[in-house]
Structure formats: C-alpha cells, structure tokens
Amino acid sequence: MPKFARASAVVALGGLLAAQGFVSPRANAGTEGNSASAYPFGHDDMRWQEVHADPRGTPLAITRLAWRRDCETATGTTYGPRTFDLEFFAGGGSLASFGTAFASNYDATTPSTRVMARRTLNLPDLNPLPATPPAPFTVVLPFDAPYPHLGTRDLVIEAITWGNSAGPGYQLIPLDHVSPVQSMPGSSAIVGTGCFTGASATSPMALAVSSSVNASRTLTSTWSVLRAPPNATGNLLLIGLTNPGVQVPGLCTALHSDALVLLPGPGASSTGNWTVANVTFPMSQAMLGAKLHAQAASPDASKTIPVALSNGREWTLPAAFPAPVAVKRTLTWNRAAITGSAVQELGGVIQIL
C-alpha cells in the first residue's frame, strides 16, 4: 500500500478511537498513577523523550495529547497558569531498545515527525487538588495536523522547550505519572488465640507475618512472635497447607497448622519475643494467591504438653507479580543535546486524542 494511502487509512480507522481517547498506560485509564513529575513541561531549556508501548497494535489518527494533574500532590500555590515555548515531535520506536540517544529511538520506517511547530502553549491552573482521582485530562497539547500512528511500533513522543513564563530552571508541575511497582504484598488473617505464658497474664502469645514478592519472583516473609515463654530456646515456626483446627488433649490451645514445614526460630527475649526474618524462596505462577497456615511453638515446661502455641495465621500469598510499566523516558536540561540522561522506567499518564 502506498505510504499516503496507508496514512489515510490510519486516519479513517483510528478516527473513532481517537475521538474517544486512548489512555497510555492502559491500566491507568481510570486509575491514578503511583508517581508525579513535571515533564514534559517544568523546564525552560530541555529535550525530553518518552516511549509508550500500549499504543502498539492500535492505529490512531492523533490530533492532540493531554496530561492530568497528579492527585497525590496536595493543593499548592505555585502550580498556577503558565506559558511554555516549545515544539513537539512523534514517531515510532521500541520500548525494548529505547536508549539515551534521541535520534536512535525512532524506527527508520516511522521516523521523527514535527507534529507541533514551535509556539507558545498555555497550561491551566493546577493548584487545586481534584476532589476525586484520577483528575480529568486538562493539560492539552494540540498537533498542527493529525499524526498517523500506524500501530506497528511503540509510540515515541518528544518535546523541546525554549522558555517558561514561570522562570528559568526546573519548575514543579504535578502531572500524573507511573513507575514500576517494586513488590506486591501478601496478607494474613488471625485464626484462634494463642496460649498464655509467663510473658503476660493479660495477653496471649501471638504470631504476625509480613510478606511480599519482588519483580524477580522471590517471596520474602518475616515472622514475629510476641509473648512466648521468656528466654525460651528451641522455638519453631510451623507452616502447612491446612488448618486442622483441632484441640489436642493437653495442648493449651487448638492446633492451626498441619506443620509440613518447620522453621527454627532464635531464642526468645526476656519479654518472650522472637523473629524469623527474611525467609525467601522462589515463587511460581501456580503459587499466586495460595493460602498457607502457620503457627508458632515455644517450649514451656509449665504446660501439660510442654509447649506454648501462638494464634494461627492464614497466610495468603501475593495475588500477582509486580508488572513493569510500558513506558520509559530520557531527558536533559539542554535543548541542543543529542543524548539524554539514563533511561528511567517512568512516564506520564497521557490521553491520546
């Protein structure tokens, strides 16, 4: 298909999608991002570039881009209206190969195109904190003519700034951004009650856990025990697949783990506290959201069966692995530069219209 005909087809096919607005990253269409940044605005002398992977596969006739205020940044007094002198470019590229050399981030088949010639752009008042997140997309950058994003590459966008009415240097503008989530947490629930020990006459022995999985799919957990028998040694953490929930004659409380795994604990302190910290093991897809059952045990000569037990813990493993964000950026505070700073997995939440 000739290049002109293909571009015209993209304009036609992408018209409806563009009219409705395509948000990148897709996951943040109705969800607040987890970061904030001033870019692509915020500096009077800058070259900035971002790549967005989510528009790949979706032909779009892009007439403008829009950003929204970050809703985790409090109401301010320095985010008022201002005017930027800038020009803007778009093209196709690859998230995987995105680097610090601005020109190299464009694919030869979808080269850099100036979509907005140098001119002034007015930004609205961003001082007020929106009542409900996420905020509407009110920072709008119109293109001079529709840009045909063919959908065969990731979308690369670039700004060169020449001036900022708020003054020289960096100026904070709270725009909604996303960055990678470093870990996903697990959760737990108390089951039953623990035994009373010499550590307290009013509160029983207790077990708590905190856990998370990182991007390398390593699960880390830390187990904390309170009010075990003071100075007890030979402590154990019992972890299993089921909760028997049975009261064994002679035990001071019910058994809440089938104890398929026994982890040794350190000696208890004089107040009966001990911790098994940073227990790690690789986590597979099949383990996501799985439930395990745990309980702590400490020797206690005062009991009929000489052991004190904590409450049980129903431990739910993280339901998902941390996902990388489908956006990266590089920038430099020098509009004439040909390379930017180190690539960051960080980018704006943008509406493509």
C-alpha positions in Angstrom: 0.0 0.0 0.0 1.5 3.4 -0.9 2.6 5.5 2.1 -0.1 8.2 1.5 -2.9 5.6 1.2 -1.7 3.8 4.3 -1.6 7.0 6.3 -5.1 8.0 5.1 -6.4 4.5 6.1 -5.0 5.0 9.6 -6.7 8.4 9.9 -10.0 6.7 8.9 -9.6 3.6 11.1 -8.3 5.5 14.0 -10.8 8.3 14.0 -13.4 6.7 16.3 -10.7 5.5 18.8 -9.1 8.9 18.8 -12.4 10.6 19.3 -12.9 8.6 22.5 -9.4 8.9 23.7 -6.8 6.3 24.2 -5.0 6.4 27.6 -1.5 5.1 28.0 -0.6 3.2 30.0 -4.0 1.4 29.5 -4.1 0.3 33.1 -4.3 3.9 34.3 -7.3 4.9 32.2 -9.4 5.1 35.3 -6.7 4.6 38.0 -4.4 7.1 39.5 -0.7 6.6 38.7 1.8 6.0 41.5 4.1 8.9 40.8 4.3 12.5 39.8 6.6 14.6 37.6 6.6 17.9 35.8 7.7 16.5 32.4 7.3 17.2 29.5 6.9 20.6 31.0 8.7 22.1 34.0 11.9 23.4 32.4 12.7 26.3 30.1 15.6 24.6 28.3 15.1 20.9 27.8 14.9 18.0 25.4 12.6 15.2 26.6 11.5 11.9 25.1 9.2 9.1 26.1 8.2 5.8 24.6 4.7 4.3 25.2 4.2 0.6 24.3 0.5 0.3 24.8 -0.5 2.1 21.6 1.3 -0.6 19.6 -1.3 -2.6 17.6 -3.8 0.3 17.6 -3.9 2.6 14.6 -4.6 6.1 15.7 -5.0 9.5 14.0 -3.6 11.6 16.8 -4.7 15.2 16.9 -3.6 16.1 20.4 -2.1 14.7 23.6 -3.3 15.5 27.1 -1.9 15.1 30.7 -3.7 15.3 34.0 -2.9 16.6 37.4 -1.5 14.2 40.0 -4.0 13.6 42.8 -1.4 12.6 45.4 0.3 16.0 45.4 -1.5 18.4 47.8 -3.2 21.7 46.8 -0.4 24.2 46.1 0.2 27.8 45.4 3.0 27.5 42.8 1.2 25.4 40.2 -0.7 28.2 38.6 -1.2 29.0 34.9 1.9 29.5 32.8 3.1 29.6 29.2 5.7 27.4 27.6 7.6 28.0 24.4 8.1 24.6 22.8 7.9 22.3 19.8 6.8 18.7 19.7 7.6 15.5 17.8 6.2 12.0 17.4 7.3 8.8 15.7 7.5 5.0 16.1 10.1 3.1 18.1 10.6 0.3 20.6 10.3 0.2 24.4 12.8 -2.7 24.5 15.5 -0.9 22.6 14.8 2.7 24.0 18.1 4.4 24.9 19.6 7.7 25.6 20.3 8.7 22.0 17.2 10.7 21.0 17.5 10.1 17.2 18.2 6.4 17.6 14.9 5.9 19.4 12.9 6.4 16.2 12.5 3.5 13.9 13.6 4.1 10.3 10.1 3.2 9.0 8.3 5.6 11.4 10.8 8.5 11.7 10.5 11.6 13.9 7.8 14.0 12.7 7.4 17.5 14.0 3.7 17.4 15.0 3.6 20.9 16.6 5.8 23.7 15.3 7.5 25.9 17.9 4.9 28.0 19.6 3.6 29.0 23.0 1.3 26.7 24.9 -0.8 27.8 27.9 -1.1 25.5 30.9 -4.1 25.7 33.1 -4.2 26.3 36.9 -3.1 23.1 38.6 -3.0 24.5 42.1 -6.4 22.9 43.3 -6.3 19.2 44.2 -9.1 17.4 42.3 -11.9 16.1 44.6 -11.8 12.6 43.1 -8.9 10.8 41.5 -8.0 10.4 38.8 -8.2 14.0 37.6 -9.5 15.0 34.1 -7.0 15.5 31.3 -6.8 19.3 31.2 -3.2 19.9 30.0 -3.7 19.7 26.3 -1.1 19.9 23.5 -2.7 20.2 20.1 -1.0 18.9 16.9 -0.8 21.0 13.8 -2.2 18.2 11.8 -3.3 14.6 12.6 -0.4 12.3 13.1 -1.0 8.8 11.7 0.3 6.3 14.3 0.2 3.1 12.3 0.2 0.8 15.3 3.2 -1.2 14.0 5.6 0.3 16.5 5.5 1.8 20.0 4.8 5.5 20.2 7.7 7.8 20.8 6.9 11.4 21.7 9.4 14.3 22.2 9.4 17.9 23.4 12.0 20.6 23.0 11.4 23.6 25.3 12.6 27.1 24.7 11.0 29.0 27.5 8.8 29.0 30.6 6.9 32.1 31.8 7.4 30.9 35.4 11.1 31.5 35.1 14.3 29.7 34.3 15.3 26.2 35.6 13.2 23.4 36.9 9.6 24.2 38.0 7.5 21.6 39.7 4.2 20.9 37.9 2.3 17.9 39.5 1.4 15.7 36.5 0.2 12.1 37.0 3.0 9.6 36.2 3.6 5.9 36.6 6.7 4.0 37.8 7.3 0.3 38.3 5.8 -1.3 41.4 8.8 -2.9 43.2 6.8 -5.5 45.1 3.4 -7.0 45.7 2.3 -7.7 49.3 0.8 -10.8 50.7 -1.9 -10.7 53.5 -2.9 -12.7 56.5 -5.7 -13.2 59.0 -5.7 -14.3 62.6 -7.1 -17.7 63.4 -7.9 -18.6 67.0 -6.0 -17.4 70.1 -2.6 -18.3 71.5 -1.6 -19.6 74.9 -0.9 -17.5 77.9 2.7 -17.7 79.1 4.9 -16.2 81.8 5.4 -13.2 79.5 1.9 -11.7 80.2 -1.1 -12.5 82.3 -3.4 -10.5 80.2 -2.3 -11.0 76.5 -1.6 -14.4 74.9 1.3 -15.5 72.7 0.8 -14.0 69.2 2.1 -14.5 65.7 2.2 -12.0 62.9 3.7 -12.1 59.3 4.6 -9.6 56.6 5.4 -10.8 53.1 5.9 -9.6 49.5 7.1 -10.8 46.2 9.5 -8.8 44.1 10.0 -8.4 40.3 12.4 -11.4 40.3 9.6 -13.5 41.7 11.3 -14.0 45.1 8.9 -14.2 48.0 10.2 -12.8 51.3 8.4 -13.2 54.6 9.2 -12.1 58.2 7.5 -13.7 61.1 7.2 -12.0 64.5 6.2 -13.7 67.7 5.2 -11.8 70.9 4.8 -13.0 74.4 6.3 -16.5 74.1 7.8 -18.0 77.2 10.6 -15.6 78.2 14.1 -16.8 77.2 12.7 -19.9 75.5 15.0 -21.8 73.2 14.2 -24.4 70.6 11.4 -22.3 69.1 9.7 -23.4 65.9 7.5 -21.8 63.2 5.0 -24.3 61.8 3.8 -23.8 58.2 1.4 -26.1 56.3 -1.3 -26.4 53.7 -4.3 -26.9 56.0 -5.7 -25.7 59.3 -6.6 -28.8 61.4 -8.4 -26.6 63.9 -8.3 -29.4 66.5 -7.9 -29.2 70.2 -5.3 -31.9 71.2 -5.8 -33.0 74.8 -3.0 -31.4 76.9 -2.3 -28.6 74.4 -3.1 -25.1 75.7 -4.8 -24.0 72.5 -6.0 -25.5 69.2 -3.6 -26.6 66.5 -3.9 -24.4 63.4 -1.3 -25.8 61.1 -0.5 -29.2 59.7 3.2 -28.3 60.0 4.5 -29.7 56.8 7.5 -27.3 57.1 9.3 -26.5 60.4 11.5 -23.4 60.5 13.7 -23.0 63.6 13.5 -19.7 65.4 16.0 -17.9 67.5 15.9 -17.8 71.3 13.2 -15.6 72.8 14.0 -12.4 74.6 13.4 -11.7 78.3 9.9 -10.5 77.3 9.2 -13.5 75.1 9.7 -12.0 71.7 11.4 -13.7 68.7 11.5 -13.2 65.0 12.3 -15.3 61.9 13.3 -12.6 59.4 13.7 -12.6 55.6 12.6 -16.1 54.8 13.0 -16.2 51.0 12.1 -18.7 48.3 11.2 -18.6 44.6 7.6 -18.1 43.7 5.9 -19.7 40.7 2.7 -18.7 38.8 0.8 -21.6 40.5 1.5 -20.1 43.9 -0.2 -16.8 43.3 -3.0 -16.3 45.8 -2.4 -19.6 47.5 -3.2 -19.9 51.2 -0.9 -21.4 53.8 -1.4 -21.9 57.5 1.1 -21.1 60.2 1.6 -21.2 64.0 4.5 -20.6 66.3 5.6 -23.0 69.0 7.9 -22.5 72.0 8.9 -24.9 74.8 7.0 -24.2 78.0 7.6 -26.5 81.0 4.5 -25.2 82.8 2.1 -26.8 80.3 0.7 -30.3 80.4 2.2 -30.9 77.0 5.3 -28.7 77.5 4.8 -26.3 74.6 3.1 -23.0 74.1 1.4 -22.1 70.8 0.5 -18.8 69.3 -2.6 -18.0 67.4 -2.8 -19.4 63.9 -2.2 -17.3 60.8 -4.0 -17.9 57.5 -1.3 -16.6 55.1 -2.4 -15.6 51.6 0.5 -15.3 49.2 0.6 -12.3 46.8 -2.1 -12.5 44.1 0.2 -11.1 41.3 3.8 -10.4 40.4 5.0 -6.8 40.1 4.5 -5.8 36.5 6.9 -3.5 34.6 5.3 -0.3 33.2 5.0 0.0 29.5 6.7 3.4 29.3 10.2 4.8 29.6 11.8 8.2 29.3 15.1 10.1 28.8 15.7 13.8 29.1 18.3 16.5 29.5 18.2 20.1 30.6 19.8 21.2 27.3 17.6 21.6 24.2 20.6 21.2 21.8 21.8 17.9 23.3 21.7 14.7 21.2 21.6 12.3 24.2 19.6 12.3 27.4 20.2 11.1 30.9 20.0 7.4 31.9 16.7 5.8 30.8 14.1 5.7 33.5 11.1 3.3 33.8 8.9 6.2 34.5 6.5 8.2 32.3 3.4 10.3 32.1 -0.2 9.1 32.0 -1.3 10.5 28.7 -4.6 10.7 26.8 -4.2 10.3 23.0 -6.9 12.0 21.1 
